[in-house]
Amino acid sequence: MRCPVVAVERVVPADPHTVFELLADPAQHVLVDGSGSLRRTRGGPQRLSPGARFGMDMRVGLPYRISNVVVEFEEGTRIAWRHFAGHRWRYTLTPAPDGRTFVREEWDPSRVPHLWVSYRLARFPERNRRAMAATLERLAEAVADR
């Protein structure tokens, strides 16, 4: 059995270009992280692009480091990265009629089917959904200030 994609959506008060520029800057990820697990970005470019690699210092119980690679990139509309296990964190941006942006964040573990049981036991889908909702709230606040 495969793990389902978890998605959260929200309209944020900025145009897609502004939102995308924030998401494409790995140093800004700490600013919008709603999980509380991201400590800082380590290495990588100032702006993400297809195939870009960047690291993160994390803490969930114990501190650890994780490396990511950008695996989906459509300028201004879509960006996703994955880490070693294959999970993808994806953002899709759609212009709203009033100049704001409809943002969809997805946590996609579908390429890691052998981990289904541990995900269910650890309640990752529910925990990630809550963290993603908090991330989009923080993203909305961050772009409103720009």
NORGIJO-V351870 format. One record per residue. N is the residue number from 0. PHI is phi in whole degrees, -180 to 180 (NA if undefined). Layout:
BEGIN
N;PHI, N;PHI
END
This chain:
BEGIN
0;NA, 1;-92, 2;-77, 3;-77, 4;-73, 5;-105, 6;-133, 7;-134, 8;-130, 9;-168, 10;-94, 11;-116, 12;-84, 13;-160, 14;-74, 15;-57, 16;-60, 17;-62, 18;-65, 19;-63, 20;-61, 21;-66, 22;-68, 23;-81, 24;-102, 25;-60, 26;-66, 27;-85, 28;-62, 29;-62, 30;-61, 31;-105, 32;-59, 33;-95, 34;-83, 35;80, 36;-96, 37;-83, 38;-95, 39;-168, 40;-88, 41;-127, 42;69, 43;92, 44;-78, 45;-72, 46;-133, 47;-72, 48;-153, 49;-56, 50;81, 51;-62, 52;-116, 53;-153, 54;-112, 55;-140, 56;-90, 57;-122, 58;-153, 59;-131, 60;80, 61;-113, 62;-73, 63;-157, 64;-117, 65;-136, 66;-106, 67;-128, 68;-135, 69;-74, 70;-115, 71;-138, 72;-156, 73;-127, 74;-45, 75;82, 76;-132, 77;-154, 78;-149, 79;-148, 80;-135, 81;-132, 82;-113, 83;-55, 84;-80, 85;106, 86;-60, 87;-118, 88;-108, 89;-126, 90;-123, 91;-120, 92;-115, 93;-131, 94;-63, 95;-95, 96;-60, 97;-100, 98;91, 99;-87, 100;-131, 101;-87, 102;-112, 103;-118, 104;-106, 105;-128, 106;-110, 107;-117, 108;-95, 109;-64, 110;-89, 111;-127, 112;-65, 113;-69, 114;-99, 115;-53, 116;-62, 117;-65, 118;-64, 119;-67, 120;-66, 121;-86, 122;60, 123;-58, 124;-57, 125;-69, 126;-63, 127;-67, 128;-60, 129;-64, 130;-65, 131;-68, 132;-61, 133;-67, 134;-62, 135;-67, 136;-64, 137;-68, 138;-62, 139;-60, 140;-65, 141;-66, 142;-77, 143;-67, 144;-84, 145;-95
END
